[in-house]
Amino acid sequence: MTPPAVPSPAAASVLDLAPVVPVVVIDDAADAVPLARALVAGGLRAIEVTLRTPAALDAIRAIAAEVPEAVVGAGTVLTPGAVADAVDAGARFLVSPGWTPGLLAAMRASGVPFLPGVSTTSEVVALLEQGVREMKFFPAEAAGGTAYLASLASPLPRARFCPTGGITLASAPAYLALPNVACVGGSWMLPRHALTSHDWPHIETLAREAAALRP
């Protein structure tokens, strides 16, 4: 069976690419392609590679070049320079844990979709004032979890979120049931033992469980 087409983030919201976005920390760029192939095979095509290691940009480059089915993005984007480096490496979306006016301007000018991070109502209102409706809610569990996000839905209906931080396979459905949550970010499908042992079939199985959380 031919897999469904992946929406281009240039034409569709990055929040609508998948119900779960894997948040990936890659220590060895050589692992990037087999890891991405395992996630894609399991149904998770949007992959956030965090800029937390020296290997991150090379990993993004490799995935962009060798796994065309994946929509690879950069996470932990903290500076305008990181925006430029990530897009140059092939990132098709950007995610930050927070935002400043300078970072927001750089992400907006990058030409790719972006999710600035928020954890307070005032930050959400400030982004809405800037015309930004799609945001990362981080750190989700520590910042109030589903109760906090549910309380934002009525007064701030235009805001849509990808909560990330402490979310698990067990807790993800409660987030996805909220009207203002389009997807969640998480790393539970990437257990350290599977990464270090290169157990890509196990990661594929966990990815498939995550992809099935919402049709």
N, C-alpha and C positions, 0 to 999 in steps of 0.2 A: 504494500500500500504506500502511495506517495505521501510523505509527511505534509501537513498543512503549511502553506506559505507563511513566512515570518513577516509581520508588518515592518515596513521600513520606519525607523525612528524619525526619519525626516518628514514622514507623512502621518505618523500616528504617535500617540503619547507613549513615552517609554514605560509608563505605568501599566499599559495594556499589553505589553509583550508577553507576560507570563504571570501566574498568580504568586510565584515565588522567584526571587532573584537571588542566586547564590552569591554570597559575599566571600571572595576567595583571597587568601593570602598565599602567595607563591614564593618560595625560597629559592627554587631552582627553575630557571626558565625552560629547561628541558622537559619539565613536567606539564607545561602549559597546554600543549596540544593534546596529549592523551587525556588529560583532565577535562578539557573543554569537550572533547569528543564523547566522553562518558556522560557529562551533564546534558549535552544535546541529545544523545541517544535515550536518555531518561525523560526527555521532554522539557528540559530547562534550557532554553536557547539564549535568554538574556543573562549575561555573566558579568558581574562586577569584580574586576581585579583591583584590589586596593593598592594604593601607592605607599605601602608600608615597608617594602623591601627593595634592595637594589635590583632585584630581578624583575620587578613589576612591569616596567616599560618594555623590556624585551619579551616578557610573557604576552603583553597586549599585542605587540608586533607579530609574534608567532601565531597567535590565535586569529588575528585579523587576516593574515596571509594564508593560513593552512586549514582553517575551519570556517568556510564561508557560511555554513548554516548557523553559526553562532552570531549573536549580536553582543559584541564585547564592549564593555564600558570601563571607565576608571573610577575608583572610589577613593575616599580619603583625599580628595582634591582640596588643598588648603591655600594655594597661592595662584595668582595669575600665571606665573611661570609654569606651575604644574598643569594648568589648563592647556597651555600651548604644547607642552611636552606630551601630554596624554593624547591630544588630538593628532599631533604629528605621528605618534606611534600607531594610530589607527583606532582610537577609542571612538565609539559611536554614541556614547552618552557619558555624562559626568555626574558624580554624586559627591556631595560634601557633607561633613558632619555638622557644619554650621555655615554662617555666611557673614561677609562684610560687604559694604558698598563696592569696594574694589574687586573683590572676588566675584560678586554677582555680575558686575559689568563685564568682567573677562569671560565668565561662563555664557552670558547672553551674546557676546560678540563671537563666540567660538563657532557658531553655526550648527552645533549639535544639541540635542535635548539635554537638560540638566535638572538635577534635583537638589536644591539647597536645603541644608538641614535646619530643623527648628525643634525647640522643645518647650516653647512658651506661647501663650496666646498673642502676646505683643509681637513676637517674631512673625507669626502667621499673618497678623494684620499688616505689618510692615511689608511683607512680600506681596500680599494682595494689593496693597497700594502701589506697588511697582509693576503690577500686571502679571505677577507670577502666581499661578494657581496650584502647581504641582510641587510637592515638597517631600523630603525625607523627614520622618519623625524619629528623632534619636536623642538619647538612648531610650528606646520604647518602654521597656519594662521599668527601668529606673525613673523615667519621667512621668509615670502615671498609667501606662498601659492602655488597655481597652476602655477603662472607665474615663480616662482623660480624653481620649479621642472621641468617644461617644458624646461627651459633653460639648465638644466643639462643633458637632454636626449641625445643630440647629442654628446657633448664632453666626456660624461661618460656613454656610453650605457650599460656597464656591471652592473651598480648599479641598484638595485631594492628596492623600498621603500614601507613602510607602514606609511604614514603621519598620525599624531595624534596631536590634540590640536586645539580646536575651530571649528572642523568640525561638520556639521549638516546634517540632512536628505536632505536639499536643496542644500548644497554645495558638498556633497559627490560625486554625479555623475561626476562633472567636474574633480575631482581628479582621479576617476576610469577610466576616458577616456584617461588619459595620458599613454604613452607606458611604462614608467618606474615605474608606480604605480600598485602594485598587489592587494592591499587591503587598507582599511583605518581603523583607530581606532577611537572610539567615545563613548560617554556616553549619547547621546540624547535619546536612547531607555530606559534609566534608570532614569526617572524623580524622583526627591526627594519625591514628594507627593505619587507616586506609591510605592516607597520603604518603606516609613514610614507607609503606610496603608496596606502594603502587598498585593497590587493589582497585583498579578501575571498574571491574564488574560490580563490586560492592557499592561504589559511589554511584554507578548507573542505577542500581536497584533503589538506593535511597533517593536519588533524584526523581525516579518514577513515582515513588510514594508522595514526594512533595508536589509534583506536577498534578497529581490526582486530587489534590485538596479541593480544587474547584474546577468544574468543567470549563 
